[in-house]
């Protein structure tokens, strides 16, 4: 399984970005896809996740109401729409895939639950 994240950039506070995570390889093995972020000097934190067919979505409290995760399985892509961005959203954003939990991932926003990771995409929110 391979994951390719893209869509990061520089945006002003209050602006929007849409991140994409394209998956390839053994697609049928992928269950939940998660987005994580890591700011300089901080630990990696879970941002959002979506189950195999999009029925279950999860968000960190810090992004609820501002970020929306969606999944287009026909295009093997998961999106993270980020609105009302704040300077504290500045970080490298990563997408990750779980191929283990067919029945649903126990802790969707914990990085140790995911076994495949893509490279990061930088998001900078600054005026």
C-alpha positions in Angstrom: 0.0 0.0 0.0 1.3 3.4 -0.9 -0.2 6.8 0.0 0.5 10.2 -1.6 -0.6 13.3 0.2 -0.8 16.7 -1.5 -2.6 20.0 -1.4 -0.7 21.8 1.3 0.4 25.4 1.0 0.4 28.8 2.5 -2.9 30.4 3.4 -4.1 33.3 5.5 -6.0 32.9 8.7 -9.7 32.2 7.9 -8.8 30.7 4.5 -9.3 27.2 3.2 -7.3 24.3 1.8 -8.2 20.8 0.5 -5.7 18.0 1.1 -5.8 14.9 -1.0 -4.5 11.4 -0.2 -4.2 9.1 -3.2 -3.8 5.4 -2.4 -2.2 2.7 -4.6 -1.0 -0.8 -4.4 -3.2 -3.3 -2.5 -6.2 -1.1 -2.4 -8.6 -3.8 -1.3 -6.7 -4.2 1.9 -7.3 -0.7 3.1 -9.9 -0.1 5.8 -9.7 3.2 7.7 -7.8 6.2 6.3 -6.6 8.8 8.8 -5.1 12.3 8.7 -2.5 13.3 11.2 -0.4 16.4 11.7 2.8 17.3 13.4 3.9 20.9 14.3 7.5 21.7 15.1 8.4 20.6 18.6 5.1 18.8 19.1 3.9 15.3 19.0 2.0 13.9 16.0 -1.7 14.2 16.6 -4.8 12.7 15.0 -6.9 15.1 13.0 -9.6 13.0 11.3 -10.4 9.6 10.0 -12.9 7.9 7.8 -13.9 4.2 7.5 -13.8 2.1 4.5 -17.1 3.1 2.9 -17.3 6.5 4.6 -19.9 5.5 7.1 -17.9 6.5 10.2 -15.9 9.7 10.5 -14.0 11.0 13.4 -12.5 14.5 14.2 -10.3 15.9 16.8 -12.0 18.5 19.0 -9.7 21.2 17.7 -11.0 20.8 14.1 -14.6 19.9 14.6 -16.9 22.1 12.6 -14.0 23.4 10.5 -12.6 20.3 8.8 -14.5 17.7 6.7 -13.2 14.4 5.6 -14.6 12.5 2.6 -13.7 9.5 0.5 -14.0 8.7 -3.2 -13.2 5.0 -3.4 -13.6 5.1 -7.2 -10.7 7.4 -7.4 -8.8 5.8 -4.5 -8.7 9.2 -2.8 -9.5 10.7 0.6 -10.0 14.4 1.0 -9.6 16.7 4.0 -11.4 20.0 3.4 -10.0 22.5 5.9 -12.0 25.8 6.4 -11.6 28.7 8.8 -7.9 27.8 9.2 -6.1 29.2 12.2 -2.3 29.7 12.7 -2.4 26.8 15.2 -3.3 24.5 12.3 0.2 25.0 10.9 1.9 21.6 10.6 3.0 18.9 8.3 -0.1 16.8 7.5 0.2 13.0 6.9 -2.3 10.5 5.7 -2.2 6.9 6.9 -4.0 3.6 6.2 -5.1 0.8 8.4 -5.1 -2.7 6.8 -5.7 -4.7 10.0 -9.1 -3.8 11.4 -11.8 -5.1 9.1 -14.6 -4.5 11.5 -13.6 -0.9 12.5 -10.5 0.6 14.0 -10.6 0.7 17.8 -8.9 4.1 18.2 -9.3 6.0 14.9 -7.2 9.0 15.9 -4.2 7.1 17.4 -1.2 6.8 15.1 -0.2 3.4 16.4 -3.4 1.9 14.8 -2.2 2.6 11.3 0.4 0.5 9.4 1.0 2.5 6.2 2.0 6.1 6.0 2.4 8.6 3.2 4.9 11.5 3.1 3.7 14.7 4.6 2.4 17.9 3.0 3.1 21.3 4.7 0.3 23.5 5.7 1.2 27.0 6.8 -1.5 29.4 8.1 -0.1 32.9 8.4 -0.8 36.5 7.5 
